[in-house]
Amino acid sequence: MTVAYYKTAGGYYYKVAGGRPATRISKGEFEEKKERARSPECNKNLGTRQGDFVVGDKVRVKIKSRGVYDSEAEGIVERKLTSKKRHTRGIKVRLVGGIIGRTICVFK
């Protein structure tokens, strides 16, 4: 199941899990999840080329909401949406659970 955490422009923190509605969380819980997400096993040198990962790999993506990349999510790649061999901002993918975003790094 894919879980995403994000902060709104109004300063509220939310957690979205799978297809369920967003749940409001505390700033402390948001910061804790954000710190844990910055694990050393995520390779930031990977993710801009098609050969860096395959369907089924675990990746971290940036989610674009209303024209702004403001939240991140981790999950398993269900499908690659970018057709080019290389993309400077990251390959666009759909994660299991329906979240769409550009890859930041790949867990290997």
Sequence and secondary structure as in RCSB ss.txt:
>XXXX:A:sequence
MTVAYYKTAGGYYYKVAGGRPATRISKGEFEEKKERARSPECNKNLGTRQGDFVVGDKVRVKIKSRGVYDSEAEG
IVERKLTSKKRHTRGIKVRLVGGIIGRTICVFK
>XXXX:A:secstr
  EEEEE TTS EEEEETTS  EEE HHHHHHHHHHHS TTEETT SSBGGG  TT EEEEEEEETTEEEEEEEE
EEEEE   SSB TT  EEEETTS EEEEEEEE 
